[in-house]
C-alpha cells in the first residue's frame, strides 16, 4: 500500500469517526430537548378518594360516611406537599411530578384507632408504590402503582374544602 493510500484511508477514518461522534451529540441534544418539552401533569388541588384497587377482587371503595353527613375522604396536592384526610386519620408528605411520573415520599400519619381502618391500611400499603398519574377531563385522576393492577382513583372536588389539621 502506498503512502498516499494509507493517508487517504486514515483521513476517511478520521472523518467517519468525527461524524459518528457528532451524530451522537446531536441525538443526545435532541433527546434532551424532547424531555424538556414534556409537560408535567398538574395534580394541584383537592381530589376525593374514590377507590383503591389492588386487583379485580381486592379493592377498597371510598365513599362518604353517611353517619357523618357528607364528609369526604380526600387528598390535597399543594406546591410540593400532599395532605390526605380519611374518616379517621390524616397523612401528609411531599411529592414530585416529572412528566406523568409521580413520587409520594413517606409522610407522617396520625395514629388514631377507629372502627374501620380499611382506607388507612390500603393507603399505607399502596402509597409507597405510586409511580404514575393520569388525569382525564380535568376531573378524574388515576394514580398507578409500580405493581401491575394497583391504583387509586380520585375525583376532582367541585368545591375545595379547607383542610383541618
C-alpha positions in Angstrom: 0.0 0.0 0.0 1.4 3.4 -0.9 1.8 6.2 1.5 -0.9 8.2 -0.3 -3.4 5.3 0.1 -2.6 5.0 3.8 -3.1 8.7 4.2 -6.4 8.6 2.3 -7.7 5.7 4.5 -6.6 7.4 7.7 -8.3 10.7 6.6 -11.5 8.8 5.8 -11.5 7.0 9.2 -10.9 10.3 10.9 -13.9 11.9 9.1 -16.1 8.9 9.8 -15.2 8.8 13.5 -15.8 12.5 13.9 -19.2 12.4 12.1 -20.3 9.4 14.3 -19.4 11.4 17.4 -21.2 14.4 16.1 -24.4 12.4 15.4 -24.3 11.0 19.0 -24.1 14.6 20.4 -26.9 15.7 18.1 -29.0 12.8 19.1 -28.4 13.4 22.8 -29.2 17.1 22.4 -32.5 16.2 20.5 -33.4 13.7 23.2 -32.8 16.3 26.0 -34.8 18.9 24.2 -37.7 16.3 23.8 -37.5 15.5 27.5 -37.6 19.2 28.4 -40.8 19.8 26.4 -42.8 17.0 28.2 -45.2 18.9 30.4 -45.7 17.8 34.0 -49.2 16.6 34.9 -51.0 19.1 37.1 -52.4 17.4 40.1 -52.7 20.5 42.3 -56.0 21.0 44.1 -58.3 18.8 46.1 -59.4 15.3 45.0 -61.9 13.0 46.6 -60.7 9.4 47.2 -63.0 7.2 45.1 -61.4 3.7 45.2 -58.1 2.0 46.0 -57.6 -1.1 43.8 -55.1 -3.9 44.4 -56.7 -6.5 41.9 -60.0 -7.3 40.3 -61.1 -8.9 43.6 -59.3 -6.8 46.2 -60.2 -3.2 46.4 -61.5 -0.5 48.9 -64.4 1.7 47.8 -64.1 5.0 49.5 -67.5 6.7 49.9 -68.6 9.5 52.3 -69.7 8.2 55.6 -73.5 8.8 55.7 -73.4 8.9 59.5 -71.1 11.9 59.3 -73.3 13.7 56.7 -71.3 14.4 53.6 -67.7 14.3 54.9 -65.5 13.1 52.1 -62.1 11.5 52.3 -59.7 13.4 50.2 -56.2 14.3 49.1 -54.9 17.8 48.5 -51.8 18.5 46.4 -50.3 21.9 47.1 -46.9 23.1 45.9 -44.7 20.1 46.7 -46.8 18.7 49.6 -49.8 16.3 49.8 -52.3 16.0 52.6 -54.8 13.1 52.9 -57.8 13.2 55.2 -59.7 9.9 55.8 -62.6 9.4 58.1 -60.2 8.7 60.9 -56.6 9.9 60.3 -54.5 12.2 58.2 -51.4 11.5 56.1 -49.1 14.2 54.8 -45.8 14.3 53.0 -44.0 15.7 49.9 -44.5 14.8 46.3 -42.7 15.4 43.0 -44.1 15.2 39.4 -42.0 14.9 36.3 -44.0 14.3 33.1 -46.5 11.7 34.1 -44.3 10.2 36.9 -45.2 11.0 40.5 -43.3 10.1 43.7 -45.1 10.4 47.0 -42.4 10.5 49.7 -43.1 8.8 53.1 -45.1 11.1 55.1 -46.4 11.5 58.6 -49.6 9.8 59.7 -51.8 10.3 62.7 -52.5 7.1 64.5 -56.0 7.3 65.9 -57.6 3.9 66.3 -61.0 3.8 64.6 -63.7 1.2 64.0 -62.9 1.0 60.3 -59.3 1.3 59.3 -59.6 -0.2 55.8 -58.8 3.1 53.9 -55.8 3.8 56.1 -54.5 0.3 55.7 -54.9 0.4 52.0 -53.2 3.8 51.7 -50.3 2.7 53.8 -49.9 -0.3 51.5 -50.2 1.5 48.1 -48.7 5.0 48.6 -45.0 3.9 48.6 -45.6 2.2 45.2 -47.4 5.0 43.3 -45.4 5.8 40.2 -47.5 7.5 37.5 -50.5 9.8 37.3 -53.1 10.2 34.6 -55.8 12.9 34.5 -58.9 12.5 32.4 -61.1 15.6 31.6 -59.6 17.5 34.5 -62.0 15.6 36.8 -60.7 12.1 37.3 -57.2 11.2 38.3 -55.6 7.7 38.4 -52.5 7.2 40.5 -50.9 3.9 39.2 -48.7 1.8 41.3 -45.4 0.2 40.0 -47.2 -3.1 40.9 -49.4 -4.2 38.0 -53.2 -3.7 38.5 -52.8 -1.5 41.6 -54.1 2.1 41.5 -56.1 4.8 43.2 -59.0 6.6 41.6 -59.6 10.2 42.5 -62.4 12.6 41.6 -61.8 16.4 41.5 -63.6 18.2 44.3 -66.0 20.7 42.8 -65.6 23.0 45.8 -62.4 22.6 47.8 -62.8 22.0 51.5 -60.2 23.8 53.6 -58.2 21.2 55.4 -58.2 21.0 59.2 -55.1 19.6 60.8 
